Amino acid sequence: MTQVLHTPPPTPVTAEDDLAALAARHGLSVSGARPPLPAYVRQLWARRHFITAFATAKLTAQYAQAKLGQVWQVMTPLLNAAVYYFIFGVLLHTKKGVPDYIPFLVTGVFIWTFTSSSIMTGTRAIAGNLGLVRALHFPRAALPISFCLQQLQQLLFSMAALVVILLCFGVPVAASWVLAIPVLFLQFTFNTGMSLIMARWGAKTPDISQLMPFVLRTWMYISGVMWNIDKLTGEHSGLPSWVNPVLKANPAAVYIDLMRFALIDSFHAGQLPPHVWVIATGWALVVGVGGFIYFWKAEETYGRG
């Protein structure tokens, strides 16, 4: 009895297979495909000059139509601080028991504005620049990073005004002012991570930019921007004991309090939460690195659909 061996028929070669093999042979890849993470970081670094130039151009154009021009970079946060001082300091008496209240308030407003503006511009970083995203091939993370860099540049203008305010209200120059540099670095890292997260959400759901002002306003009120958390969550407040450490450990409050500690001599270390530098570094690493990876994972979807 003879046994006939049947070999399976060869798989037909399609035109798609031929094109894929041709592309692979010549080193071609899918347009807009997500590169590996190390290659993505290298691409971003190679475009660092574009990121800084784009941020500077956006900052310059922001008040180009106003008669006072770039003066509004300082006037806007100062006017916000003046409004908050009138409402909270004068009408609601939150300045009671807070030494150097005006430097305390202005520092909080400036540092909070840096975070809130970075997040808000992040929500529109992709959705508001679809023409650029669809026309040019570049790592999309360059957009939210450049917007955060723009907000950092604007904060530096505000910090110059803050120094004048500190000196006018009798706050002496101290060696602790140097601590403002690592605080800003950690906050910038955190803000960039938040901006990247919001950029991915905003690219998929543009309506997120309409919701964020309400979220940010709530976050501002619980972060001690215009009032002292210890004063309003003390033993006579009627709040549970866990509220105070939770509020003081939230990232916005951490960076605001660290900046106050660095610049205002009456704001002492006892007003900071335990292990504050560890908390500040942890927020920066978790949100900064995590936000970058989260954004990178959706790289090939931006500008599609």
MARMITI-79067 format. One line per 8 residues: number of its first residue (from 1); their letters; for each residue y, z, x of N, C-alpha, C, O. Coordinates in steps of 0.02 Angstrom, whole numbers, plus 50000, padded with zeros to 5 digits. Example, Ala and Ser with C-alpha at 12.3 -4.5 7.8 and 13.67 -1.06 7.14 Angstrom:
1 = as = 49716/50390/50660/49775/50390/50615/49835/50390/50660/49834/50423/50712 | 49888/50354/50642/49947/50357/50684/50002/50394/50645/50057/50402/50670
***
This chain:
1 = mtqvlhtp = 49940/50000/50043/50000/50000/50000/50062/50000/50045/50071/50044/50086 | 50101/49952/50035/50162/49946/50077/50219/49983/50043/50228/49984/49982 | 50257/50015/50087/50315/50053/50063/50379/50016/50083/50390/50003/50142 | 50418/50001/50036/50479/49964/50048/50537/50013/50053/50549/50052/50007 | 50571/50012/50109/50629/50055/50119/50691/50020/50094/50707/49964/50114 | 50725/50054/50050/50785/50026/50021/50845/50059/50054/50854/50119/50049 | 50885/50020/50086/50947/50046/50116/51003/50038/50067/51008/49988/50032 | 51047/50089/50062/51102/50084/50014/51149/50028/50033/51159/50013/50092
9 = pptpvtae = 51177/49996/49983/51223/49941/49998/51285/49966/50034/51307/50023/50021 | 51312/49927/50077/51372/49949/50114/51431/49960/50066/51440/49924/50017 | 51469/50011/50083/51529/50025/50042/51579/49969/50051/51596/49951/50107 | 51603/49942/49997/51651/49887/50003/51716/49911/50035/51741/49965/50021 | 51743/49870/50077/51807/49885/50111/51863/49858/50068/51866/49799/50053 | 51907/49902/50049/51963/49882/50005/52024/49866/50047/52027/49879/50107 | 52072/49837/50013/52134/49820/50047/52171/49882/50070/52205/49882/50121 | 52163/49937/50030/52195/49999/50049/52167/50026/50114/52204/50052/50156
17 = ddlaalaa = 52100/50020/50123/52069/50043/50185/52095/50003/50245/52108/50031/50298 | 52101/49937/50235/52126/49895/50289/52197/49915/50308/52214/49919/50367 | 52240/49928/50258/52309/49947/50272/52312/50015/50306/52352/50026/50352 | 52269/50063/50284/52269/50129/50314/52248/50125/50387/52276/50158/50430 | 52196/50084/50400/52173/50077/50469/52226/50044/50512/52236/50063/50570 | 52261/49994/50484/52313/49960/50521/52370/50008/50537/52397/50007/50592 | 52389/50049/50488/52443/50097/50499/52424/50148/50552/52464/50165/50595 | 52361/50173/50548/52339/50223/50597/52337/50193/50667/52353/50227/50715
25 = rhglsvsg = 52317/50130/50672/52312/50098/50738/52380/50091/50771/52385/50092/50832 | 52432/50083/50731/52500/50074/50758/52542/50137/50754/52603/50135/50765 | 52510/50194/50738/52546/50258/50739/52594/50268/50681/52641/50307/50687 | 52582/50233/50625/52626/50240/50567/52601/50296/50522/52541/50311/50520 | 52647/50327/50486/52629/50381/50441/52665/50371/50374/52710/50330/50368 | 52643/50409/50325/52673/50404/50258/52746/50427/50261/52762/50478/50290 | 52789/50387/50230/52860/50404/50230/52871/50469/50191/52848/50476/50135 | 52908/50516/50222/52922/50579/50190/52866/50629/50191/52872/50682/50160
33 = arpplpay = 52811/50614/50227/52756/50661/50231/52777/50724/50269/52818/50721/50315 | 52748/50780/50249/52766/50844/50281/52735/50848/50350/52674/50843/50357 | 52776/50856/50402/52749/50862/50470/52721/50932/50480/52736/50977/50442 | 52680/50942/50532/52657/51010/50548/52717/51055/50562/52770/51032/50582 | 52707/51120/50552/52763/51167/50558/52796/51165/50627/52857/51164/50630 | 52758/51166/50682/52792/51162/50748/52833/51099/50757/52888/51101/50784 | 52806/51042/50733/52844/50979/50738/52906/50982/50694/52958/50954/50712 | 52901/51015/50637/52958/51021/50592/53014/51061/50624/53073/51044/50619
41 = vrqlwarr = 52995/51115/50658/53045/51156/50694/53079/51116/50749/53139/51120/50758 | 53039/51076/50785/53068/51034/50838/53116/50982/50809/53169/50969/50839 | 53099/50954/50752/53144/50905/50720/53210/50938/50700/53263/50908/50708 | 53206/50999/50674/53267/51035/50656/53310/51048/50717/53371/51039/50716 | 53278/51070/50771/53316/51085/50832/53349/51021/50859/53405/51024/50885 | 53314/50965/50854/53343/50902/50877/53404/50882/50837/53446/50844/50861 | 53409/50907/50776/53467/50890/50733/53516/50948/50727/53554/50952/50678 | 53516/50992/50775/53561/51051/50773/53634/51030/50773/53676/51064/50742
49 = hfitafat = 53650/50975/50807/53720/50953/50808/53742/50927/50740/53799/50937/50720 | 53696/50894/50705/53711/50872/50637/53722/50932/50591/53767/50931/50550 | 53680/50984/50598/53685/51043/50555/53753/51077/50564/53786/51094/50515 | 53774/51087/50626/53838/51120/50639/53897/51077/50617/53945/51102/50589 | 53892/51011/50630/53947/50966/50611/53952/50962/50535/54008/50960/50508 | 53895/50959/50500/53895/50956/50427/53925/51020/50398/53964/51016/50350 | 53908/51078/50426/53935/51142/50402/54011/51145/50412/54047/51166/50367 | 54034/51124/50470/54106/51125/50484/54144/51077/50439/54198/51093/50415
57 = akltaqya = 54115/51018/50428/54148/50969/50384/54153/50995/50312/54204/50986/50279 | 54099/51027/50288/54100/51055/50221/54153/51110/50215/54188/51115/50165 | 54157/51152/50267/54206/51206/50266/54277/51179/50266/54320/51205/50230 | 54290/51128/50305/54357/51098/50309/54376/51065/50243/54433/51068/50222 | 54326/51032/50212/54341/50995/50150/54346/51041/50089/54372/51021/50037 | 54322/51103/50096/54319/51147/50038/54387/51160/50007/54394/51161/49946 | 54439/51168/50049/54506/51182/50024/54555/51126/50044/54615/51138/50050 | 54528/51067/50055/54570/51012/50079/54624/50993/50028/54678/50970/50047
65 = qaklgqvw = 54610/51001/49963/54658/50981/49912/54709/51035/49895/54758/51022/49860 | 54697/51096/49920/54743/51151/49906/54803/51149/49953/54796/51130/50012 | 54861/51168/49928/54921/51167/49970/54918/51216/50027/54943/51203/50082 | 54887/51274/50015/54880/51323/50068/54821/51309/50115/54814/51341/50166 | 54781/51260/50096/54727/51237/50140/54679/51293/50158/54654/51329/50115 | 54665/51300/50223/54614/51346/50247/54635/51419/50240/54594/51464/50251 | 54697/51432/50222/54718/51502/50210/54676/51534/50155/54666/51595/50154 | 54651/51492/50108/54611/51518/50054/54544/51547/50078/54512/51585/50042
73 = qvmtplln = 54523/51528/50137/54461/51557/50164/54468/51633/50172/54419/51669/50166 | 54528/51656/50187/54541/51727/50193/54567/51756/50127/54550/51812/50109 | 54609/51718/50092/54641/51743/50031/54590/51756/49976/54598/51804/49938 | 54540/51714/49969/54492/51722/49914/54456/51789/49917/54457/51825/49867 | 54424/51807/49972/54392/51874/49973/54441/51931/49970/54426/51984/49942 | 54502/51922/49997/54552/51975/49993/54574/51986/49920/54582/52044/49899 | 54583/51932/49883/54602/51939/49812/54546/51971/49772/54558/52011/49726 | 54483/51953/49788/54426/51985/49755/54427/52060/49768/54416/52100/49723
81 = aavyyfif = 54439/52078/49831/54442/52149/49849/54498/52185/49812/54489/52242/49790 | 54556/52151/49804/54612/52182/49769/54594/52194/49695/54612/52246/49668 | 54560/52146/49664/54539/52155/49594/54490/52213/49587/54497/52255/49543 | 54440/52214/49632/54391/52268/49630/54424/52336/49642/54404/52386/49612 | 54474/52339/49687/54509/52402/49700/54544/52427/49638/54542/52486/49622 | 54577/52381/49603/54614/52401/49543/54566/52426/49489/54578/52477/49457 | 54510/52389/49478/54464/52407/49424/54423/52469/49442/54421/52517/49403 | 54392/52468/49501/54346/52522/49518/54381/52581/49553/54367/52639/49540
89 = gvllhtkk = 54428/52564/49598/54460/52618/49635/54512/52655/49595/54516/52716/49599 | 54552/52618/49556/54608/52648/49519/54586/52669/49448/54595/52727/49429 | 54559/52622/49410/54542/52636/49341/54480/52680/49333/54479/52726/49292 | 54428/52667/49373/54365/52704/49367/54358/52760/49418/54310/52797/49417 | 54407/52765/49463/54410/52820/49512/54348/52825/49557/54328/52880/49577 | 54317/52768/49573/54260/52771/49619/54282/52785/49690/54241/52800/49733 | 54348/52781/49704/54372/52796/49772/54373/52871/49785/54381/52891/49843 | 54366/52911/49733/54369/52984/49741/54312/53007/49786/54253/52993/49773
97 = gvpdyipf = 54329/53043/49839/54279/53070/49884/54253/53020/49936/54208/53037/49974 | 54282/52960/49937/54261/52909/49986/54318/52900/50036/54369/52871/50019 | 54311/52925/50098/54364/52917/50147/54372/52843/50168/54323/52806/50168 | 54434/52824/50184/54448/52754/50204/54422/52706/50151/54386/52658/50166 | 54441/52718/50088/54411/52679/50033/54427/52605/50038/54384/52563/50026 | 54489/52588/50056/54506/52516/50059/54466/52480/50114/54437/52428/50099 | 54462/52505/50176/54416/52474/50224/54344/52474/50200/54307/52425/50211 | 54323/52528/50167/54256/52533/50139/54244/52476/50089/54192/52443/50091
105 = lvtgvfiw = 54292/52466/50043/54286/52416/49991/54289/52345/50020/54247/52303/50003 | 54338/52331/50062/54347/52264/50089/54286/52243/50131/54264/52186/50127 | 54259/52289/50170/54199/52274/50209/54142/52255/50162/54106/52206/50174 | 54132/52295/50109/54079/52280/50062/54088/52213/50028/54039/52175/50020 | 54149/52196/50008/54162/52133/49974/54149/52074/50021/54117/52025/50001 | 54172/52079/50083/54163/52023/50130/54089/52011/50145/54066/51954/50145 | 54053/52065/50158/53982/52057/50176/53942/52035/50116/53896/51994/50122 | 53958/52061/50057/53923/52038/49997/53937/51965/49983/53891/51927/49965
113 = tftsssim = 53999/51944/49991/54017/51874/49978/53977/51827/50023/53958/51772/50002 | 53964/51847/50084/53924/51807/50130/53855/51795/50102/53830/51738/50103 | 53823/51847/50076/53756/51840/50048/53757/51800/49983/53718/51753/49975 | 53801/51818/49937/53801/51785/49872/53819/51711/49877/53789/51670/49843 | 53867/51694/49921/53886/51624/49929/53830/51583/49961/53819/51525/49944 | 53794/51614/50009/53738/51579/50040/53684/51563/49989/53655/51509/49990 | 53670/51610/49945/53619/51599/49894/53641/51546/49844/53602/51502/49826 | 53704/51550/49822/53728/51502/49772/53729/51431/49800/53709/51384/49766
121 = tgtraiag = 53754/51423/49862/53754/51355/49891/53683/51331/49903/53669/51271/49901 | 53636/51378/49916/53566/51359/49925/53536/51328/49863/53496/51281/49868 | 53555/51354/49804/53526/51327/49742/53544/51253/49733/53507/51217/49699 | 53600/51231/49762/53622/51162/49754/53613/51120/49817/53635/51063/49820 | 53581/51149/49868/53577/51114/49932/53539/51048/49927/53560/50998/49957 | 53485/51046/49889/53447/50984/49880/53470/50947/49818/53485/50888/49821 | 53473/50983/49761/53491/50950/49698/53561/50920/49700/53573/50869/49667 | 53606/50949/49738/53674/50923/49741/53685/50871/49795/53741/50845/49802
129 = nlglvral = 53634/50855/49834/53640/50806/49888/53583/50756/49886/53557/50736/49938 | 53564/50736/49825/53507/50690/49818/53519/50623/49851/53473/50592/49877 | 53582/50599/49849/53597/50535/49881/53582/50537/49955/53553/50490/49982 | 53601/50591/49987/53587/50599/50059/53513/50608/50071/53486/50579/50119 | 53479/50647/50029/53408/50660/50038/53367/50596/50031/53320/50584/50068 | 53386/50553/49983/53347/50493/49970/53365/50436/50017/53325/50390/50027 | 53423/50438/50047/53445/50383/50090/53423/50391/50162/53410/50341/50196 | 53418/50453/50186/53404/50464/50257/53342/50507/50266/53327/50549/50224
137 = hfpraalp = 53308/50496/50321/53249/50535/50338/53268/50589/50388/53286/50573/50445 | 53264/50651/50368/53279/50708/50412/53246/50769/50382/53229/50768/50323 | 53235/50822/50420/53206/50883/50392/53252/50913/50340/53310/50929/50355 | 53228/50920/50279/53271/50940/50223/53298/51011/50232/53349/51028/50202 | 53265/51052/50272/53289/51120/50284/53358/51119/50318/53393/51170/50317 | 53377/51064/50347/53442/51059/50380/53498/51072/50330/53551/51097/50349 | 53488/51054/50266/53542/51062/50216/53555/51135/50199/53611/51157/50206 | 53505/51173/50176/53520/51243/50161/53541/51283/50223/53581/51329/50218
145 = isfclqql = 53514/51266/50281/53534/51301/50342/53608/51286/50357/53645/51331/50376 | 53629/51224/50349/53698/51206/50363/53746/51241/50314/53801/51260/50332 | 53724/51249/50251/53766/51283/50202/53773/51357/50220/53827/51386/50211 | 53719/51388/50245/53724/51458/50267/53770/51463/50328/53808/51511/50334 | 53765/51414/50372/53809/51415/50431/53882/51407/50409/53926/51437/50439 | 53894/51367/50359/53962/51361/50332/53988/51428/50307/54045/51446/50320 | 53945/51465/50271/53966/51530/50245/53977/51580/50302/54020/51624/50297 | 53938/51574/50356/53948/51618/50414/54016/51603/50446/54052/51649/50466
153 = qqllfsma = 54033/51539/50452/54098/51521/50480/54154/51548/50437/54204/51573/50463 | 54146/51544/50371/54198/51571/50327/54203/51647/50334/54257/51675/50331 | 54146/51680/50342/54147/51752/50351/54184/51772/50415/54219/51822/50415 | 54177/51733/50467/54211/51749/50530/54287/51747/50521/54323/51788/50551 | 54312/51700/50481/54383/51700/50464/54402/51764/50427/54454/51795/50441 | 54359/51784/50380/54373/51845/50342/54370/51907/50386/54408/51954/50376 | 54325/51907/50435/54318/51964/50479/54381/51975/50521/54399/52032/50537 | 54415/51921/50537/54479/51927/50573/54529/51965/50530/54566/52007/50555
161 = alvvillc = 54531/51948/50465/54576/51984/50419/54553/52056/50411/54594/52101/50404 | 54487/52068/50412/54461/52135/50404/54482/52180/50463/54498/52239/50453 | 54482/52152/50522/54504/52191/50581/54576/52214/50572/54592/52271/50588 | 54619/52169/50547/54689/52187/50536/54693/52243/50484/54733/52290/50493 | 54653/52239/50431/54654/52291/50379/54631/52358/50407/54661/52410/50393 | 54578/52356/50448/54554/52418/50478/54608/52452/50520/54617/52512/50517 | 54642/52412/50560/54693/52440/50604/54753/52465/50563/54782/52517/50580 | 54771/52430/50510/54828/52451/50469/54814/52517/50433/54861/52555/50420
169 = fgvpvaas = 54752/52530/50418/54735/52592/50383/54709/52646/50430/54676/52694/50409 | 54723/52638/50494/54711/52691/50542/54641/52697/50568/54624/52747/50599 | 54599/52647/50556/54531/52649/50583/54535/52627/50656/54556/52571/50670 | 54514/52669/50703/54522/52651/50774/54470/52601/50798/54415/52598/50771 | 54488/52564/50849/54439/52520/50882/54388/52564/50917/54406/52612/50951 | 54324/52548/50908/54271/52590/50937/54217/52545/50967/54211/52486/50950 | 54177/52574/51011/54122/52537/51042/54071/52515/50991/54035/52466/51001 | 54066/52552/50935/54017/52535/50883/54032/52468/50850/53989/52440/50816
177 = wvlaipvl = 54093/52442/50859/54108/52376/50830/54062/52322/50856/54051/52271/50823 | 54035/52332/50915/53988/52283/50944/53926/52276/50901/53894/52223/50901 | 53909/52329/50864/53849/52326/50820/53857/52274/50765/53808/52255/50734 | 53918/52252/50752/53928/52201/50701/53892/52137/50718/53872/52099/50673 | 53882/52124/50782/53849/52061/50803/53776/52059/50781/53755/52012/50748 | 53735/52110/50799/53665/52108/50774/53660/52113/50698/53614/52086/50669 | 53707/52149/50667/53706/52153/50594/53715/52084/50563/53678/52064/50518 | 53764/52046/50588/53776/51979/50562/53718/51932/50576/53701/51890/50535
185 = flqftfnt = 53686/51940/50634/53628/51898/50651/53571/51911/50602/53541/51864/50576 | 53557/51975/50588/53503/51992/50542/53520/51969/50471/53477/51942/50436 | 53582/51978/50451/53602/51957/50384/53600/51881/50378/53579/51855/50326 | 53622/51845/50430/53618/51772/50428/53546/51748/50421/53533/51701/50384 | 53500/51780/50457/53429/51762/50451/53404/51774/50381/53369/51732/50353 | 53421/51832/50353/53400/51847/50284/53431/51797/50235/53396/51770/50192 | 53496/51784/50241/53530/51738/50196/53500/51668/50199/53493/51634/50149 | 53483/51646/50260/53454/51579/50268/53387/51575/50233/53372/51525/50200
193 = gmslimar = 53346/51627/50240/53282/51628/50204/53291/51625/50129/53256/51588/50095 | 53339/51664/50103/53353/51663/50031/53378/51595/50009/53359/51569/49956 | 53421/51564/50050/53448/51498/50034/53392/51446/50032/53393/51402/49988 | 53345/51450/50078/53289/51403/50079/53245/51411/50017/53223/51362/49988 | 53233/51474/49998/53193/51486/49938/53229/51457/49876/53198/51423/49835 | 53294/51472/49871/53331/51448/49813/53338/51372/49814/53341/51341/49761 | 53341/51342/49873/53345/51269/49877/53282/51237/49849/53286/51186/49814 | 53224/51266/49864/53162/51238/49836/53160/51247/49760/53142/51201/49724
201 = wgaktpdi = 53180/51307/49736/53181/51317/49664/53232/51272/49630/53218/51243/49578 | 53291/51265/49661/53343/51224/49631/53326/51150/49631/53349/51114/49587 | 53286/51128/49680/53266/51058/49681/53220/51041/49623/53221/50985/49596 | 53179/51089/49603/53133/51078/49548/53166/51094/49480/53154/51059/49431 | 53207/51146/49478/53239/51168/49416/53314/51176/49428/53336/51231/49446 | 53353/51123/49419/53425/51128/49432/53461/51182/49391/53513/51206/49412 | 53432/51200/49333/53464/51251/49291/53467/51319/49324/53502/51363/49300 | 53430/51329/49379/53430/51393/49414/53500/51410/49438/53517/51469/49443
209 = sqlmpfvl = 53541/51359/49454/53608/51373/49478/53653/51401/49423/53703/51433/49438 | 53635/51391/49360/53673/51420/49304/53653/51492/49292/53693/51532/49267 | 53593/51510/49310/53568/51578/49299/53589/51625/49355/53600/51684/49343 | 53593/51600/49416/53603/51643/49474/53667/51684/49473/53665/51741/49497 | 53724/51660/49447/53783/51703/49445/53772/51770/49409/53799/51821/49429 | 53731/51769/49356/53717/51831/49320/53672/51877/49361/53682/51938/49362 | 53623/51847/49395/53578/51887/49438/53618/51917/49495/53610/51976/49511 | 53661/51877/49526/53700/51901/49584/53750/51955/49563/53761/52002/49601
217 = rtwmyisg = 53779/51948/49504/53827/51999/49481/53792/52066/49472/53818/52118/49490 | 53731/52064/49443/53692/52126/49435/53675/52155/49502/53680/52216/49513 | 53653/52113/49548/53635/52135/49616/53695/52167/49651/53687/52216/49686 | 53753/52138/49642/53813/52165/49674/53827/52236/49649/53844/52280/49689 | 53820/52248/49584/53837/52313/49555/53789/52368/49579/53808/52426/49580 | 53727/52350/49597/53679/52401/49618/53676/52406/49695/53634/52442/49721 | 53720/52371/49730/53717/52370/49803/53773/52410/49836/53780/52408/49897 | 53813/52447/49797/53864/52489/49826/53921/52451/49859/53950/52473/49908
225 = vmwnidkl = 53937/52392/49831/53992/52353/49859/54059/52389/49851/54098/52393/49897 | 54070/52416/49792/54135/52448/49777/54129/52522/49762/54178/52554/49742 | 54069/52550/49770/54061/52622/49760/54008/52649/49807/53965/52612/49832 | 54011/52714/49818/53964/52747/49863/53901/52764/49825/53903/52801/49776 | 53844/52738/49847/53780/52749/49813/53764/52824/49810/53740/52848/49759 | 53777/52860/49865/53761/52932/49866/53801/52970/49814/53775/53017/49783 | 53864/52951/49803/53907/52987/49756/53884/52978/49684/53887/53025/49644 | 53861/52918/49668/53844/52904/49598/53770/52913/49581/53751/52906/49524
233 = tgehsglp = 53729/52929/49631/53658/52942/49618/53639/53012/49642/53580/53025/49655 | 53688/53056/49648/53674/53124/49671/53637/53165/49619/53615/53139/49567 | 53630/53229/49633/53590/53273/49590/53621/53284/49522/53586/53302/49474 | 53687/53273/49515/53720/53282/49451/53725/53218/49410/53755/53217/49356 | 53696/53165/49435/53701/53101/49400/53651/53094/49343/53661/53054/49298 | 53598/53135/49344/53547/53129/49293/53495/53075/49306/53451/53065/49265 | 53501/53040/49363/53454/52987/49380/53394/53016/49417/53400/53067/49451 | 53335/52983/49412/53276/53007/49450/53289/53005/49525/53331/52966/49548
241 = swvnpvlk = 53255/53047/49562/53267/53053/49634/53251/52990/49673/53278/52979/49727 | 53206/52948/49646/53186/52889/49683/53238/52832/49680/53233/52784/49718 | 53287/52838/49635/53335/52784/49626/53378/52775/49689/53389/52718/49710 | 53400/52830/49719/53444/52826/49777/53412/52789/49836/53442/52742/49861 | 53352/52809/49858/53323/52772/49915/53307/52699/49900/53310/52656/49944 | 53289/52684/49837/53274/52615/49818/53338/52573/49822/53337/52517/49849 | 53393/52599/49794/53455/52562/49795/53480/52552/49867/53504/52498/49884 | 53473/52603/49909/53499/52598/49977/53455/52554/50022/53478/52531/50074
249 = anpaavyi = 53392/52543/50002/53347/52501/50042/53349/52428/50022/53318/52386/50055 | 53386/52412/49968/53389/52341/49949/53431/52304/50003/53479/52332/50029 | 53413/52243/50019/53441/52210/50078/53517/52204/50078/53548/52212/50130 | 53547/52190/50021/53620/52184/50019/53653/52250/50039/53699/52251/50079 | 53628/52306/50011/53655/52371/50028/53644/52389/50101/53687/52419/50133 | 53586/52370/50128/53570/52385/50198/53621/52352/50245/53647/52385/50290 | 53634/52288/50235/53680/52252/50280/53752/52274/50269/53791/52277/50317 | 53771/52290/50207/53838/52316/50195/53848/52383/50229/53898/52394/50262
257 = dlmrfali = 53800/52429/50221/53806/52495/50251/53805/52492/50327/53841/52529/50360 | 53764/52448/50355/53763/52442/50428/53830/52416/50454/53853/52439/50507 | 53861/52370/50419/53926/52345/50441/53979/52400/50434/54022/52407/50477 | 53976/52438/50380/54023/52495/50373/54012/52545/50429/54061/52571/50457 | 53951/52559/50446/53936/52606/50500/53963/52580/50566/53986/52619/50608 | 53959/52514/50577/53983/52485/50639/54059/52487/50644/54086/52497/50699 | 54094/52477/50589/54166/52466/50592/54208/52527/50572/54264/52535/50597 | 54183/52569/50528/54223/52623/50500/54198/52690/50528/54141/52708/50516
265 = dsfhagql = 54240/52726/50564/54217/52786/50597/54201/52842/50548/54161/52887/50564 | 54231/52842/50488/54216/52894/50439/54151/52882/50401/54127/52926/50366 | 54121/52823/50410/54056/52808/50379/54003/52826/50432/53992/52787/50478 | 53971/52883/50424/53928/52909/50477/53855/52893/50465/53836/52867/50412 | 53814/52908/50515/53743/52889/50513/53706/52924/50457/53655/52898/50433 | 53730/52982/50434/53696/53018/50380/53699/52981/50314/53660/52997/50269 | 53743/52932/50308/53748/52893/50246/53702/52833/50245/53697/52797/50196 | 53667/52822/50301/53621/52766/50306/53551/52789/50286/53534/52847/50296
273 = pphvwvia = 53510/52744/50257/53441/52763/50242/53401/52772/50305/53419/52743/50357 | 53348/52812/50304/53306/52821/50364/53279/52754/50389/53262/52710/50350 | 53274/52749/50455/53246/52688/50487/53283/52625/50464/53251/52574/50450 | 53349/52629/50460/53387/52574/50431/53381/52510/50471/53378/52455/50443 | 53379/52515/50538/53373/52455/50579/53305/52422/50570/53299/52361/50571 | 53253/52462/50560/53187/52434/50546/53187/52398/50479/53158/52344/50473 | 53219/52429/50430/53223/52397/50364/53261/52331/50368/53240/52281/50340 | 53318/52333/50403/53360/52272/50408/53322/52216/50444/53325/52159/50424
281 = tgwalvvg = 53286/52234/50498/53247/52184/50535/53189/52158/50492/53174/52099/50493 | 53157/52204/50456/53101/52183/50413/53123/52135/50359/53089/52084/50348 | 53179/52149/50326/53205/52102/50275/53219/52034/50306/53203/51983/50277 | 53250/52034/50365/53268/51971/50398/53205/51931/50415/53203/51870/50404 | 53154/51964/50443/53094/51928/50464/53054/51904/50404/53032/51846/50402 | 53043/51948/50355/53001/51930/50297/53034/51874/50257/53001/51824/50240 | 53098/51882/50241/53132/51831/50199/53150/51770/50240/53143/51714/50216 | 53174/51780/50303/53194/51723/50344/53135/51678/50361/53137/51618/50349
289 = vggfiyfw = 53083/51707/50390/53024/51667/50409/52986/51644/50347/52966/51586/50342 | 52975/51691/50300/52939/51673/50239/52974/51619/50199/52942/51573/50174 | 53040/51623/50194/53078/51573/50157/53075/51505/50190/53071/51453/50157 | 53075/51505/50257/53071/51441/50294/53003/51407/50281/53000/51347/50268 | 52949/51446/50286/52882/51418/50274/52875/51395/50202/52847/51342/50188 | 52901/51436/50156/52897/51418/50085/52933/51352/50071/52908/51310/50033 | 52991/51342/50101/53029/51280/50092/52991/51222/50124/52986/51168/50095 | 52965/51232/50185/52930/51179/50221/52869/51153/50183/52854/51094/50186
297 = kaeetygr = 52835/51197/50148/52774/51176/50112/52787/51124/50057/52742/51088/50038 | 52849/51121/50033/52866/51071/49982/52909/51014/50010/52941/50978/49972 | 52909/51006/50075/52953/50958/50108/52947/50888/50079/52997/50854/50068 | 52886/50866/50066/52876/50797/50043/52894/50786/49970/52892/50729/49946 | 52912/50838/49934/52929/50830/49863/53004/50824/49851/53025/50804/49797 | 53045/50840/49901/53117/50840/49889/53144/50769/49882/53130/50725/49922 | 53183/50759/49830/53212/50693/49817/53166/50647/49779/53184/50590/49765 | 53106/50670/49762/53060/50628/49724/53067/50642/49650/53084/50698/49630
305 = g = 53054/50592/49609/53053/50602/49538/53122/50605/49505/53127/50613/49444
***
